[in-house]
Amino acid sequence: MTDLADDAALAADVVREAGLLARELRGSGLRVDTKTSVSDVVTAADHAAERLVVDHLAAFRPDDGVVAEEGNERPSVSGRTWMIDPVDGTYNFVHGLAWWCSAVALVEAGAGLVGAVYHPDEDTLYVGGPDLPTTRNGEPVGPIVDVDLAHTCVSTYLHPPHFGGPVGEPFARVIGRAATLRMLGSGSMDLAAVAQGHLGVFVQHSVAPWDWWPGSSLVLGAGGVTRQLALDGTVWSVAGAPTAVAEVCAALEDVS
């Protein structure tokens, strides 16, 4: 068994090292490959940063499982699993935009224990979880101030093919009730901004586990709430101020 503080320290160390490595490799030039679409890209920096984190965890938490965006996996003996996103916001990363990060989370029994997000462009490290108050470079960020949807900003990511139909229609109901909307291109960065109160609520469909657990842990550690709900075969992930989250879920389900 390990102490939560030890897990948080390890998460902080590996995510910082991954982000710094990715930034260094970007500076030397990168080959860019596409995955599922022209906006879904991967680079050698993604793979190298992921390998760094996986190797560190193999050394310090050999019994824990691993699920990583670029394909590294290890089954869990301990019942705990690390979710790894070596470069979240790779499109931004490739095109010289600052809104990208490295992110990790430790999950057990379907619940996040700790999340860590490192933003290299600002040398900013976020760490937190349900039982670990979220910090920004060691300083508390919370508590999240409650706000309703009509008076706050929604953060999301939605590809143009999903603007209509079973995804676009419930999404349109949400943004129709919000004050404003931002699509910045990194889920973990968005969730870190929600944890700080810069954005009010995060809502996105079909979120991968490595995109959800690091940032949602930060939101919980800052006193916010999180929910995941299935609607017409699509799972929506929502996090942020309690009232805004409740209203987003009602809008998704078309509950007046």
Secondary structure, DSSP 8 states (H G I E B T S, - for coil): ---HHHHHHHHHHHHHHHHHHHHHHHHT---EEEEEETTEEEEHHHHHHHHHHHHHHHHH-TTSEEEETTS-EE--SSSEEEEEEEEESHHHHHTT-S--EEEEEEEETTEEEEEEEEEGGGTEEEEEETTEEEEETTEE--------GGGSEEE----GGGSSHHHHHHHHHHHTTSSEEE--S-HHHHHHHHHHTSSSEEEEES--HHHHHHHHHHHHHTT-EEEEEEETTEEEEEEESHHHHHHHHHHHTT--
